[in-house]
Amino acid sequence: MTETMVATHPTTRRVNADSPDVELFHALAEATDPHERDQIQEHIVRRYSGLVKWIASRYAGRAVETDELQAVGYYGLMLAIHRYDPDRGFDFAGFAKPTVQGEIRRYFRDKRRWIRLPRRLQETKAVLRAASDRLTHELGRAPTVNELAEELAVSPELVLEAMTADDTFAPVSLDAPAGLDEDGAYTVADSLGFEDARFALFEDCATVGPLIAALPERDRRILHLRFVEEKTQSEIGQEIGISQMHVSRLISRILVQLRSGMATD
C-alpha cells in the first residue's frame, strides 16, 4: 500500500467503502496481535502526518516550538484514530481535524494560560470537546456553534466564548522583536503607538477648567475677552470701564492664581 501525505479538508466528505482508508481502519479493528495493531496505527499516523503538520503550523510562533506543537497534534491524531468508525462512511481527515486542532488549543490553555477563566466558562469548555466529537461523528462534519449550543443546552454566545477562549495565550514581552523597518529591528512596544504632545495639553485643560469656573464673573469675562476674543488690554478696559493699566494688573493676578492652582492640583 502506497504511503500518502494527506492534507486537511474544510468539511468532512463521504468516502467509498472500498477506499484504502476504510481498509486500513477495518484491518485495525480486526487485528488481534498487538504488534500488528501498532504497525497499522503507525501506517495511519504516517499517512496523515501532513494533516498534523499543517494544523500545527497555524499555531507556530506563539512562544512554543513547532516540534512541540506537532507532538501534541500527533496525540490528537491517535485519539481520532481510536474514535473513528469507518462504517459511517465519512472521510477520516475531516473527522480528525477538529480533534487534532482541539488538542493543540487545549495545550495552550493548560500550559500557557495566564488568565483564569470564569467557572461557568471552564465548565462549558470541559464538556465542549466531547460534544464536538460526538456531533462530528453523527453529522459527518464539524458542528456549528448553534448545534453545539443546542446539544449542551447553553447559549450560542457561551459556546462561542468557550471556543475562542482557547486562543488566549501567554502575553508577549513588550521588548520582543516585532519586525524590521528602514531603521532596523523594532519591538512590540515600538509598534503600539507614540507619545502625543496633545495629551499634555488635554491634561492641562482638564486641570485649569474647574479653576476658571471658580473665578469671579468679572475675572472670567476678562479672560474670555483677552484669550478667546483676543482683544487688547485697552479694548477690554473700555468695555469693562477700567483703565488699561488696571486690566494689565488684573490679568497678571488671574494668571498667577491659575498657575498656583494647577501646581497645587
C-alpha positions in Angstrom: 0.0 0.0 0.0 1.5 3.3 -1.0 2.1 5.8 1.8 0.4 9.2 1.1 0.7 12.6 2.8 -2.9 13.8 3.4 -3.8 17.5 3.6 -6.7 18.8 5.6 -10.1 19.5 4.2 -12.6 22.1 5.4 -15.5 19.7 5.5 -16.0 16.0 6.1 -16.9 14.1 3.0 -18.2 10.6 2.4 -15.8 8.0 1.1 -16.2 4.8 -0.8 -16.4 1.7 1.2 -13.5 0.2 -0.7 -11.2 3.1 -0.2 -7.7 2.5 1.3 -8.7 4.4 4.4 -11.7 2.1 5.1 -9.5 -0.9 4.5 -6.9 0.4 7.0 -9.4 1.0 9.8 -11.1 -2.3 9.2 -7.8 -4.0 9.4 -7.1 -2.1 12.6 -10.4 -3.1 14.2 -9.9 -6.8 13.2 -6.3 -7.1 14.3 -5.8 -9.1 17.5 -2.0 -9.2 17.6 -0.6 -6.0 19.5 2.4 -5.8 17.1 0.1 -5.9 14.1 -2.1 -3.2 15.6 0.9 -1.0 16.3 2.1 -1.4 12.7 -1.3 -0.4 11.3 -1.6 2.6 13.6 1.9 3.7 12.7 1.0 3.5 9.0 -2.2 5.6 9.5 -0.2 8.2 11.5 2.4 8.5 8.7 -0.4 8.7 6.2 -2.0 11.7 8.0 1.2 13.3 9.2 0.6 16.1 6.7 -2.6 17.0 8.4 -0.9 17.3 11.8 1.9 19.4 10.4 -0.5 21.7 8.6 -2.6 22.4 11.7 0.5 22.8 14.0 1.9 25.4 11.5 -1.2 27.6 12.0 -0.2 28.0 15.7 3.5 28.3 15.3 5.3 31.4 16.6 3.3 31.7 19.9 6.2 31.1 22.3 6.0 27.3 21.6 8.3 25.3 19.3 6.8 23.8 16.2 8.1 20.3 17.1 6.3 20.6 20.5 3.0 21.5 18.8 3.3 18.6 16.3 3.8 16.2 19.2 0.6 17.4 20.7 -1.1 17.2 17.3 0.0 13.6 16.9 -1.6 12.8 20.2 -4.8 14.2 18.9 -4.5 12.2 15.8 -4.2 9.0 17.9 -7.3 9.9 19.8 -9.1 10.4 16.4 -7.9 7.0 15.2 -9.3 5.3 18.2 -12.7 7.1 17.9 -13.2 6.8 14.2 -15.8 4.4 12.9 -15.2 3.7 9.2 -18.6 2.1 8.7 -20.3 5.5 9.0 -18.8 6.3 5.6 -17.1 9.7 6.4 -13.7 10.9 5.5 -11.1 10.4 8.3 -9.2 13.7 7.6 -12.3 15.8 8.1 -13.1 13.8 11.3 -9.6 14.1 12.7 -9.1 17.8 12.1 -11.2 19.1 15.0 -9.7 16.6 17.4 -6.1 17.5 16.4 -6.8 21.2 16.5 -8.6 20.8 19.8 -5.7 19.1 21.5 -3.3 21.9 20.3 -5.6 24.6 21.6 -6.1 22.7 24.9 -2.3 22.5 25.2 -2.1 26.3 25.1 -5.0 26.6 27.6 -3.4 24.2 30.1 0.2 25.0 29.7 0.4 28.7 28.6 -2.7 30.4 30.0 -2.0 33.3 32.4 -5.6 34.4 32.9 -8.0 32.1 34.9 -11.3 31.7 33.1 -14.7 32.2 34.9 -16.1 29.0 36.4 -19.1 28.8 34.0 -16.8 29.2 31.0 -14.5 26.4 32.4 -17.4 24.1 32.8 -18.6 24.7 29.3 -15.2 24.1 27.8 -14.9 20.9 29.8 -17.9 19.3 28.0 -17.5 21.1 24.7 -14.8 18.7 23.4 -16.9 15.6 23.9 -20.0 17.2 22.4 -18.0 18.4 19.4 -16.6 14.9 18.8 -20.0 13.3 19.2 -21.7 15.6 16.8 -18.8 15.4 14.3 -19.3 11.6 14.2 -23.1 11.9 13.9 -23.1 14.6 11.3 -20.1 13.7 9.4 -18.7 17.2 9.6 -17.7 19.8 12.3 -20.8 21.0 14.1 -21.9 24.7 14.1 -22.0 26.9 17.1 -25.8 26.7 17.2 -25.7 22.9 17.0 -23.2 22.7 19.9 -25.3 25.2 21.9 -28.4 23.0 21.4 -26.5 19.9 22.4 -25.2 21.4 25.6 -28.4 23.4 26.4 -26.5 26.7 26.7 -26.5 29.9 24.7 -24.6 30.2 21.4 -22.7 33.2 22.9 -21.3 31.0 25.7 -20.3 28.3 23.2 -18.5 30.8 21.0 -16.8 32.4 24.0 -15.7 28.9 25.2 -14.3 28.1 21.8 -12.4 31.3 21.3 -11.0 31.3 24.9 -8.5 28.6 23.8 -6.8 31.3 21.7 -5.7 33.4 24.7 -2.0 32.6 25.1 0.9 33.8 27.2 1.4 37.6 26.8 4.3 38.7 24.6 7.0 40.9 26.1 7.0 44.5 25.0 10.7 44.1 24.3 10.2 41.2 22.0 11.2 41.7 18.3 8.2 42.6 16.1 9.8 43.1 12.7 12.2 45.2 10.6 11.8 48.6 9.1 14.1 51.1 7.4 15.7 51.9 10.7 16.3 48.3 11.6 14.6 46.0 14.1 11.7 47.3 16.2 10.0 45.8 19.3 6.3 45.2 20.2 6.4 48.4 22.3 7.6 50.4 19.3 4.6 49.3 17.3 2.0 50.1 19.9 1.9 53.9 19.4 3.8 57.0 20.1 3.9 59.9 22.6 1.4 62.6 21.6 2.2 66.0 23.0 -1.5 66.9 22.8 -2.1 64.6 25.8 -0.3 67.1 28.0 -2.4 69.9 26.6 -5.6 67.9 27.3 -4.4 67.3 30.9 -3.7 71.0 31.4 -7.2 71.9 30.0 -8.8 69.4 32.3 -7.0 70.8 35.2 -7.5 74.5 34.6 -11.2 74.2 33.6 -12.5 73.9 37.2 -10.1 76.7 38.4 -11.5 79.1 35.8 -15.1 78.1 36.7 -14.4 79.1 40.3 -13.2 82.6 39.4 -15.4 85.7 39.9 -17.6 86.6 36.9 -15.5 89.7 36.1 -12.3 87.7 36.1 -13.8 85.1 33.8 -15.1 87.9 31.5 -11.6 89.4 31.3 -10.0 86.1 30.4 -12.6 85.5 27.7 -12.1 88.9 26.1 -8.3 88.5 26.2 -7.7 84.9 25.2 -10.9 83.9 23.3 -11.9 87.2 21.6 -8.2 88.3 21.5 -8.9 91.9 22.4 -6.2 94.3 23.5 -6.0 95.5 27.1 -7.2 98.9 26.1 -10.3 97.4 24.3 -11.0 95.3 27.4 -10.7 98.4 29.7 -13.1 100.4 27.5 -15.7 97.6 27.5 -15.5 97.0 31.3 -15.0 100.6 32.3 -11.5 100.5 33.8 -8.0 101.7 32.7 -5.7 99.6 30.6 -3.1 99.5 33.4 -5.8 98.1 35.7 -6.6 95.5 33.2 -3.0 94.5 33.0 -2.7 94.1 36.7 -5.9 92.0 36.8 -4.8 89.7 34.1 -1.4 89.1 35.8 -3.1 88.4 39.1 -5.6 86.0 37.5 -2.8 84.1 35.7 -0.7 83.8 38.8 -3.8 82.4 40.7 -4.4 79.8 38.0 -0.8 78.7 37.8 -0.8 78.3 41.6 -4.0 76.3 41.5 -2.6 74.0 38.7 0.6 73.4 40.7 -1.3 72.5 43.8 -3.6 70.2 41.8 
